[in-house]
């Protein structure tokens, strides 16, 4: 029999690290490097209660989760950055919260990072060490991360390798399916169109490639190769070297920054001579914005431009994670955007991304091109396969691409309609993938380790 049958999020009074009244937009006004914030993401689908008003003994079958929502980098959350003297968030918990965590079986911490998924080994180890120092049982932590299908096995491995007592309760949450599909319904960008005509019209460009933040090795490498191989004319390739967060770093990029000996495969694709010849010319272009007049304000949500998809046949998706250490496997909103705009896609991202999308019912495009890149664990081989595929698309004529696109329409419609279904059922899906999945994980681990 399961120990817990209901889940409630717990928040605290003003002055604590966990509060409801520090929304996302206010964080920037008051703190340069906030450690936690309140995003409000999915708030309408979960039950909340104030910490001081809970009788833990009366409702022993309820799992009360004290929510800590990290803002930005997890090393900042843990108090491990060079730019701040802040101690880690766990050390800021009140004595009352700490005592309750130690003594009440139905009170847990939850690190709610459903908008971030990049948990490196060091972060997991630091969390375990800090909780151990504070005498908080490790099985009293729920770690929720977005679309990180490898995190649970990573945590188990670390637990065994460093002989920690028990693993965390780890839940991978489908944030971007649910919230991009919800946004898709709200924006309602295609409902008044004759889709048969819309999808059958010929297009001006071969592929679309967005690059909001460029200082990822796979992104700058791919952008450089596309520039060197003269792909900018026939394709919509968006980038901005004036982006404030990266402007100075981009200008000072050197060959070894992207093709160091640790990244031998990129050295095979990009020679130092090529870099020295072509990168200064790419820098001179400075930017190529294909959608917004205000690129600085763009984010993964709230900014969709159907006209860029309408002008092109294929999306080249530059995911957030590719060359990361510690084998991070994450899919973000970037991979779900093409579903909402009737676009086939190639994903330059984590191995297994396409397999993960298929698990959620989406169809990919192995009928039309080689998707074996998704199975490649070796980053260099995967990048090379992706780029060979991009070159293949670029070498096709617009007529060939149009014929192929028409063949794909049933698959594109399937993906579009599936996204709509996820959006329509978001309340039930939150209950399934948040409440029930957390309860299942905690109850299972409770039986296994207690």
C-alpha positions in Angstrom: 0.0 0.0 0.0 1.3 3.5 -0.9 2.3 5.7 2.0 1.3 9.0 0.4 -1.8 9.6 -1.7 -1.9 13.4 -2.1 0.7 16.1 -2.9 0.6 19.7 -1.7 3.2 22.4 -2.5 4.4 24.3 0.6 5.4 27.9 0.6 6.6 30.2 3.4 6.1 33.7 4.7 8.0 36.7 3.3 11.6 36.7 4.5 12.2 33.1 3.8 13.9 31.5 0.7 10.6 30.0 -0.4 7.8 32.5 -1.1 5.0 33.0 -3.6 5.4 36.8 -3.9 8.7 37.1 -5.7 7.6 36.6 -9.3 10.0 36.2 -12.2 9.9 39.8 -13.5 10.7 41.3 -10.0 13.8 39.1 -9.5 15.8 41.2 -11.9 14.9 44.5 -10.2 16.0 43.5 -6.7 18.9 41.1 -7.1 21.8 40.8 -9.6 22.2 37.0 -9.0 19.1 35.6 -7.3 19.4 32.1 -6.1 15.7 31.2 -6.1 12.5 32.7 -7.6 8.9 31.9 -8.2 8.2 31.3 -11.9 4.5 30.6 -11.5 4.8 27.9 -14.1 1.9 25.5 -13.7 0.6 27.3 -10.6 -3.0 26.9 -11.6 -2.7 23.1 -11.6 -1.2 22.4 -8.2 -2.5 22.8 -4.7 -0.5 25.1 -2.4 -0.5 25.7 1.4 1.4 27.9 3.8 4.0 26.2 5.9 2.9 27.6 9.3 -0.7 26.5 8.7 0.0 22.8 8.2 -0.8 20.0 10.7 1.6 17.3 9.6 0.3 14.8 12.1 -3.3 15.2 11.1 -2.7 14.7 7.3 0.0 11.9 7.4 -1.0 10.6 4.0 -0.3 13.9 2.3 3.1 14.5 0.9 4.0 18.2 1.7 6.7 19.5 -0.6 8.7 22.6 0.4 9.5 24.2 -3.0 12.9 25.6 -3.9 12.9 26.9 -7.5 16.5 27.6 -8.6 17.1 30.7 -10.7 19.7 30.3 -13.5 22.8 28.3 -12.8 22.7 25.6 -10.2 26.1 26.5 -8.8 24.6 29.9 -7.8 21.8 28.0 -6.0 24.4 26.0 -4.2 26.5 29.0 -3.2 29.4 27.9 -5.4 30.1 30.9 -7.7 32.9 33.4 -7.9 30.7 36.4 -8.4 28.7 36.1 -5.1 29.4 35.5 -1.4 26.0 34.1 -0.9 25.8 30.8 1.0 23.8 27.9 -0.5 20.0 28.0 -0.3 19.8 25.0 2.0 21.8 26.9 4.6 19.2 29.6 4.5 16.3 27.4 5.6 14.8 28.3 8.9 15.4 26.1 11.9 11.7 25.3 12.0 11.9 24.0 8.4 15.0 22.0 9.1 13.5 20.4 12.3 10.4 19.5 10.4 12.4 17.9 7.6 14.2 15.8 10.1 11.2 14.8 12.2 8.1 14.7 10.0 7.9 11.8 7.6 5.5 13.6 5.2 7.5 16.8 4.8 10.0 16.9 1.9 12.2 19.3 0.0 11.6 19.6 -3.7 14.1 21.3 -6.0 11.7 22.3 -8.7 13.8 22.9 -11.8 11.2 22.1 -14.4 12.5 25.0 -16.5 16.1 23.7 -16.4 17.6 20.2 -16.9 21.4 20.5 -16.9 22.3 18.7 -13.7 26.1 18.0 -13.8 27.6 15.4 -11.5 29.2 18.1 -9.3 25.8 19.6 -8.6 24.3 16.3 -7.5 27.3 15.6 -5.3 27.2 19.1 -3.7 23.5 18.8 -2.9 24.1 15.4 -1.2 27.0 16.8 0.8 25.1 19.9 1.9 22.0 18.0 2.9 24.2 15.5 4.8 25.9 18.4 6.6 22.5 19.8 7.7 21.4 16.3 8.8 18.6 16.2 6.3 18.0 12.6 5.1 18.8 12.3 1.4 15.6 10.5 0.6 13.7 13.6 1.8 14.7 15.4 -1.4 12.7 15.4 -4.6 14.7 16.5 -7.6 12.4 17.5 -10.5 14.1 18.5 -13.8 12.8 19.2 -17.2 13.0 16.4 -19.8 16.2 14.9 -18.4 15.7 11.2 -19.1 19.2 10.3 -17.9 19.2 12.0 -14.5 17.7 9.2 -12.5 20.4 6.7 -13.6 23.1 9.4 -13.2 22.0 9.9 -9.5 21.9 6.2 -8.8 25.4 5.9 -10.2 26.7 8.7 -8.1 25.0 7.3 -5.0 26.8 3.9 -5.5 30.1 5.4 -6.6 30.5 7.7 -3.6 28.6 5.5 -1.2 25.9 7.9 -0.2 23.1 6.4 1.9 20.2 6.5 -0.6 19.5 8.1 -4.0 17.2 11.2 -4.4 13.6 10.9 -5.6 14.2 11.9 -9.2 11.4 13.0 -11.6 11.8 14.0 -15.3 9.0 16.5 -16.0 7.7 17.2 -19.6 7.7 20.9 -19.1 8.1 22.0 -22.7 5.5 19.6 -24.2 2.9 20.9 -21.8 3.7 24.6 -21.8 4.5 24.9 -25.5 1.3 23.1 -26.3 -0.6 25.4 -23.9 1.0 28.4 -25.6 0.2 27.1 -29.0 -3.5 27.0 -28.2 -3.5 30.5 -26.7 -1.7 32.0 -29.7 -4.0 30.2 -32.1 -1.9 31.2 -35.1 -3.2 28.7 -37.6 -6.9 28.2 -36.8 -8.2 30.6 -39.4 -6.2 29.3 -42.3 -7.0 26.9 -45.1 -4.2 24.4 -44.1 -4.4 22.5 -47.3 -3.5 25.6 -49.3 -1.1 26.9 -46.7 1.0 23.8 -46.5 1.0 23.2 -50.3 2.4 26.6 -51.2 6.0 26.8 -52.4 8.6 28.4 -50.2 11.6 30.7 -50.7 14.2 29.1 -48.4 15.5 25.6 -47.8 15.9 25.5 -44.0 15.5 27.7 -40.9 18.1 27.8 -38.2 17.7 30.0 -35.0 20.6 30.9 -32.8 19.6 33.0 -29.9 22.6 32.5 -27.7 25.5 31.5 -29.8 28.3 30.7 -27.3 27.7 27.0 -27.3 30.4 25.0 -29.0 28.0 23.2 -31.3 26.2 26.4 -32.2 29.2 28.6 -33.1 30.8 25.6 -34.9 27.7 24.9 -36.9 27.2 28.6 -37.7 30.8 28.9 -38.8 30.5 25.8 -41.1 27.3 27.1 -42.7 28.9 30.4 -43.4 32.1 28.9 -44.8 30.1 26.6 -47.0 28.0 29.5 -48.4 24.6 28.4 -46.9 23.5 31.9 -45.9 21.9 32.8 -49.2 19.4 30.0 -49.6 18.5 29.6 -45.9 17.1 31.6 -43.0 19.9 31.6 -40.5 19.4 33.9 -37.5 22.1 35.0 -35.2 23.1 38.1 -33.2 26.7 38.8 -32.2 25.5 42.0 -30.4 23.6 40.0 -27.8 24.6 41.8 -24.6 25.3 38.6 -22.5 27.8 37.3 -25.2 29.0 40.3 -27.2 32.5 40.7 -25.8 33.2 36.9 -25.7 32.1 36.4 -29.3 34.5 39.1 -30.5 37.4 37.4 -28.7 36.7 33.9 -29.8 39.8 32.0 -30.8 40.2 28.8 -32.8 41.1 26.7 -29.7 37.9 27.9 -28.0 35.8 25.8 -30.3 38.4 23.2 -31.6 40.6 22.5 -28.6 42.3 19.1 -28.5 39.5 18.0 -26.2 37.1 18.4 -29.1 39.1 16.6 -31.8 36.1 16.1 -34.1 35.5 19.8 -34.6 39.2 20.1 -35.5 38.6 17.6 -38.2 35.8 19.7 -39.7 37.3 23.2 -39.1 41.0 23.8 -39.7 42.8 26.7 -38.1 43.5 28.2 -41.5 39.8 28.1 -42.3 38.9 29.7 -39.0 41.4 32.5 -39.4 40.1 33.2 -43.0 36.4 33.0 -42.4 35.6 33.9 -38.8 36.7 37.6 -39.2 34.3 37.8 -42.2 31.5 36.2 -40.1 32.1 38.7 -37.3 31.7 41.5 -39.9 28.2 40.4 -40.6 27.5 40.9 -36.9 23.9 39.8 -37.0 21.2 38.4 -39.2 17.7 38.7 -37.6 15.0 36.9 -39.4 12.1 37.6 -37.1 12.0 40.1 -34.2 13.0 43.8 -34.3 14.0 43.4 -30.6 16.1 40.2 -30.4 17.3 41.0 -26.9 13.9 40.4 -25.5 13.3 37.0 -27.1 12.9 33.9 -25.0 11.6 30.3 -25.4 8.0 31.3 -24.6 5.8 34.1 -25.9 7.7 34.6 -29.2 6.6 32.6 -32.2 6.9 33.8 -35.8 4.9 31.7 -38.2 6.2 33.6 -41.2 9.7 32.3 -40.9 8.4 28.7 -40.9 6.1 29.5 -43.8 9.1 30.7 -45.9 11.2 27.5 -45.3 10.9 23.8 -45.5 13.0 22.3 -42.7 14.1 23.4 -39.2 17.7 22.9 -38.0 17.2 22.8 -34.2 20.3 23.9 -32.2 19.5 22.4 -28.8 20.9 23.7 -25.5 22.9 20.6 -24.7 25.4 18.8 -26.9 29.0 18.7 -25.9 28.3 19.0 -22.1 30.3 17.0 -19.7 28.8 14.3 -17.5 26.5 12.9 -20.2 23.6 15.3 -19.8 20.5 14.3 -21.9 17.9 17.1 -22.1 15.4 18.3 -24.6 14.1 21.9 -24.4 11.3 23.9 -26.0 13.5 24.4 -29.1 12.7 20.8 -30.2 8.9 21.3 -29.8 8.7 24.6 -31.8 8.7 22.8 -35.2 5.7 20.7 -34.2 3.6 23.8 -33.7 4.6 25.2 -37.2 4.3 22.1 -39.4 8.1 21.8 -39.8 10.2 18.7 -40.2 13.5 19.0 -38.3 17.1 17.9 -37.6 18.1 18.2 -34.0 21.7 19.1 -33.1 21.4 18.0 -29.5 21.7 15.2 -27.0 21.9 11.6 -28.1 18.5 9.9 -27.8 16.5 13.2 -28.4 14.4 11.7 -31.3 13.8 8.5 -29.3 12.6 10.6 -26.4 10.2 12.5 -28.7 8.8 9.3 -30.1 8.0 8.0 -26.6 5.6 11.0 -26.3 3.9 9.9 -29.6 5.6 12.3 -32.0 6.8 11.1 -35.5 10.2 11.9 -36.9 11.5 11.8 -40.5 13.6 8.6 -41.0 11.5 7.8 -44.0 13.1 10.8 -45.8 16.6 11.0 -44.3 19.1 9.2 -42.1 18.3 9.8 -38.4 21.0 7.5 -37.1 22.8 10.5 -35.7 20.4 10.3 -32.8 21.9 7.0 -31.8 25.5 8.3 -31.7 26.8 8.6 -28.2 30.1 10.0 -29.5 29.6 13.8 -29.7 32.0 14.2 -32.7 30.4 11.5 -34.8 26.9 12.8 -34.0 27.9 16.4 -34.9 29.5 15.2 -38.2 26.4 13.1 -39.1 24.1 16.1 -38.3 26.2 18.4 -40.5 26.3 15.9 -43.4 22.5 15.8 -43.2 22.3 19.6 -43.2 24.6 19.7 -46.3 22.3 17.2 -48.0 19.2 19.4 -47.4 21.2 22.4 -48.6 22.2 20.6 -51.8 18.5 19.8 -52.7 16.7 22.1 -55.0 13.6 24.0 -53.8 11.5 21.8 -56.1 12.9 18.6 -54.6 12.3 20.0 -51.1 8.8 20.9 -52.0 8.0 17.4 -53.3 9.5 15.9 -50.1 7.5 18.4 -47.9 4.2 17.4 -49.5 4.9 13.8 -48.7 5.6 14.8 -45.1 2.3 16.6 -44.6 0.5 13.7 -42.8 3.4 13.3 -40.4 3.4 17.1 -39.8 -0.3 17.2 -39.2 0.0 14.3 -36.7 2.6 16.2 -34.7 0.7 19.4 -34.8 -2.5 17.7 -33.7 -0.7 15.8 -30.9 0.7 19.1 -29.5 -2.9 20.5 -29.5 -4.1 17.4 -27.5 -1.4 17.9 -24.9 -2.4 21.5 -24.6 -6.1 20.7 -24.3 -5.4 18.2 -21.6 -2.7 20.2 -19.7 -4.6 20.0 -16.3 -4.8 16.2 -16.4 -1.3 16.0 -17.7 0.0 18.1 -14.8 -1.8 15.8 -12.4 -0.3 12.7 -14.2 3.3 13.9 -14.7 3.7 16.1 -11.6 1.5 15.0 -8.7 1.2 11.3 -9.6 4.7 10.9 -10.8 6.2 12.5 -7.7 4.0 10.4 -5.5 4.9 7.2 -7.4 8.7 7.9 -7.1 8.5 8.7 -3.4 6.3 5.8 -2.6 8.5 3.4 -4.6 11.7 4.6 -3.0 10.1 4.5 0.4 9.4 0.8 0.0 12.8 0.1 -1.5 15.1 2.0 1.0 13.1 2.2 4.3 
